[in-house]
Amino acid sequence: MTRPAPIVQLRVQRSDPPGRVDAFEVPADAAASLLDGLRWVRSHCDNSLGIRYACINANACKECMMRLDGKTVYACTARLEPGRSYEVGPLLNKPLLRDLITDISPGKERLFPDAGGEDD
């Protein structure tokens, strides 16, 4: 008798509608890091999931910051344990663009000003 493959459950906060949470079961071997797991979800479950990354597991670009169980982490280096469930959400102190994507650029570095017309 074969044992079921271990999984990681990711409960991901979505932006549309606000407050929606989607749960995804990810094979543990595909989710060594949070970024790996989210990329698996986007490839196999929901290609509309909004995530941002650039360097893939090098922690060099700082693009993949988000919350994991209430703590700010880099998704590329946050390790996941098989059999656990995790809460994943966007940064709280940054403007939300979509799902797990927030505006992390400093105000003066933005190409276009906010709708209010003033720089931060």
N, C-alpha and C positions, 0 to 999 in steps of 0.2 A: 504494500500500500504506500503510495507516495504522499508526502506531506504537501500541503498547499504552500505556494511560494510566499515568503514574507512580504508584507506590504507596508507602506507608509500612507497615512491618510492626511491629505492637505485640505484644510478648510479655508478657502480663499475668499476674502472680502472683495466683492465686485462693486463697480461704480454705477451700474445701470440695471435695475433701479438702486438708488442709494440704500445701503444697509443689507443688501442681498449677500448671502454667503453660499458658495457652492462647494460641495465636498467631492474630492477626487481620491480614488485609491490608486496608488502608484506602486509598481513593483519595486521592492527595496533595492534591487541591483541597479535600477535606473535612477535612483535618488540618493546618490552618495552625498550630494550637496543640495541645498534648497533650490539653487538655480537649475541643477540637473533635473530635479523633480518637476519644476515648473515648465521647463522646456519639454519634458515628456508629456505633461498634460496638454500643452499647446499642440504638440505633434499628434497625439493619439486620442484626445478627448474633446478639446475645445480650442479651435484655432483662433478664436476671438479674444482669448485671455491676453490682457495688456501687461507685458513685462518689458523691462529695458535692461540691456547688458551690452558690454562691448568686448571685454577681455577674456571671458570664459575661464573662471577659476584661477586667475592670476592676482586678483585684488589690486589691480593697477589703475583701473579707470574710475572707480567709485560710482559707477552708474547704477548698480543693482541694489542700492540701499532700500530696505523695507523693514517691516516689523515681523518678527517670528515669536509667537507666544508673548507678545507685548514688549519685546526688547528690540532695539534697533540693531540690525545685522547687515552684513554684506551677503547677499544670497549666494554668491559664488564660493564663499568660504564657510558658510553655516552648514554644519554636518547634521544629517538626519539619522535617527536610529530606527531600524526595522521594528514594526509592531506598534509604533507610537502614532498619535494623532497630533497635528500641529495647527495652530491658528496663524494665518498669514494675512497681513494687511499692509496698506501703504503707510508712508511716514505721516505722522500727525501734524507736524509743524510746517509742512510745505503745501503749496497749492496742488490739489489733485487734478491730474490730466485725464487718466483713465485707469481703472482697476488698480494695479500696483505701481503705476507710473506717476511720479510726482515731479514737479518742476524744482530741480535741485540747483539750477544755475543761480548765482548771485544776481540780484536785481540789476546791477549796472552792466552785467555781461549778456543780458537778454538781447536778442536781435530786435524784438518788437516790444514796446512798452505794454504794461497791463492795460486793460480796458479803461481804467481810471485816468490814464494819461500821465501818471507820475511815476518816476523811478522809485525803487525802494531805497 
